[in-house]
Amino acid sequence: MEKITVQNIFKNRSLPLLALVFIGLFYASTNFVHHNWTKTNPANSGVIKYDIKHYYAYLTAGIIHGDLKMEFLSDPDFQYGNRYYRTRHEGGNFLIITSMGLAFLYLPFFLMAHFLAIIFGLPHDGYGSIYQFFIVFGGWTYALLGLFILKNLLLDFFSNLTTVITLILIALGTNLYYYSTFEAAMPHVYNFFLLILFVRQVIRWFDKPGWGNAMLIGSLLGLISLIRPTNILIFFVLFFWNIKTFRELKERINFFIGKFQLVLLMLASFAIVWLPQVLYWKMVTGNFFYFSYGAAGASFYFSSPQVLGSLFSFIKGWYIYTPVMFVATLGIICLYKNYRKIFLPVLLLYISMVYVLSSWWSWWFGGGFGLRAYIDIYGIMALPLAAITEEALKWNKVWIKRIFFAVLLFFLYLSWHQTYQYYKGMIHYCGMTKESYRINFLKFKRGDRYWQSLGLPDHLLARQGIYYYYDTGEDTNRFIEISWQEAFSDIREEVTSDKKLMRSIHRHARREGISDQEALEMVIQTIYEKKSAGKNLK
């Protein structure tokens, strides 16, 4: 009988699967303790709220009401208009501004809920607790499927122990945990699943480039981009996987040319997935292609990406609220040293994703815990995280190894703690500052002056690429008491003394074809109106 040792336990191939079972149970227990599917009254909307109203509207409008134009919202007798955002296209039709990709992934769970609601005589309007439960259950399912695929991918390159550590860090040491449980209906866990599935399928494609794999890759890429168009950057994995030299790059180009029939099939599969969206836009807007976010005044500012803010700011900095990803980023160096076939696609995806996400007008991506848009690529970032972990396990100097894993353990705890703080309102959804972060750091109760230390962004200015933050500790009552001339003078002095803000005003003036002075006056007017309104900025 083989002696049981720590080494033998870690060599056991079932250990990563046991870790996955633990993660699944942990996620499920969180869901049942939180049970937000029971919160269906107007004051506490439970699961279907915020952006989810957009994604989900395709199902209820199309299946429940049979009306994707949502003309039923114009009916004065319709009692549940608050379930839908009433965004109108300039032609007069109601418009769902998000694309419908997420609705496709909701669909099987929606249909299960709809069937059971009819069978058991429950309201089958798409919004009852049974529907919300199945949406949460769907998020849990996609999370586990994504982690299962990730487990298998990691085991192709790394040891059992490294795979277990990486799975735990990704599943419990990042905001993937929060968005697989508390807000499981948001798109991030679905994207996490699709992107890691795409990577797995790309590997199979190069092993066996057949018709079936080509169709699946094209369909996956179509669905990925239909949920979040910027995620089409995952294309780097398809083109650069296992490319280590310039010669291999030329061979890859020739490979695709030689397989042009399969490439055409990929493109056709991609187009078929997008066809319902194109037809919807034609029906509602009159155009086959339409930038629906433009209806909400949203855009990218590629000439002025907020990279440092996206990565390091206390507002939403990726590395501040998900520090494990800083270690994963360092691990890209280890990919170059030891896993060259993975290095180039991961590096290019990381660089392009940071650039694109930090160029979005709301680079902090609205309300949420941490910079949630990066969750989509956690399956890919797990590879450099595993690479640096694998290398650390081989270090000869024990004290360096202990420090490294102590840091990882602290980051794991910090993620849990900050998840708790966000849930308890100790981390603001979009207004954190260095001071407010310091006040509550590692605490379980909100510190004094937390609310007075926030800095809330002006969303109207941000949509124009100008980033101004209101100090919640400022006494705005004085703007009511003093004359508008004095208020304008104070604001002008504040704005013109901020060189970064003035540069953004200059860029706005150049884009709009107006003078810098006109742009400055617009900004001053906007800030004055907000402050002089005497509203509670918190």
Summary of the structure (lengths in Angstrom):
residues: 538
radius of gyration: 24.9
end to end distance: 65.7
largest distance: 88.8
contacts: 1714
relative contact order: 0.08
helix: 67%
strand: 2%
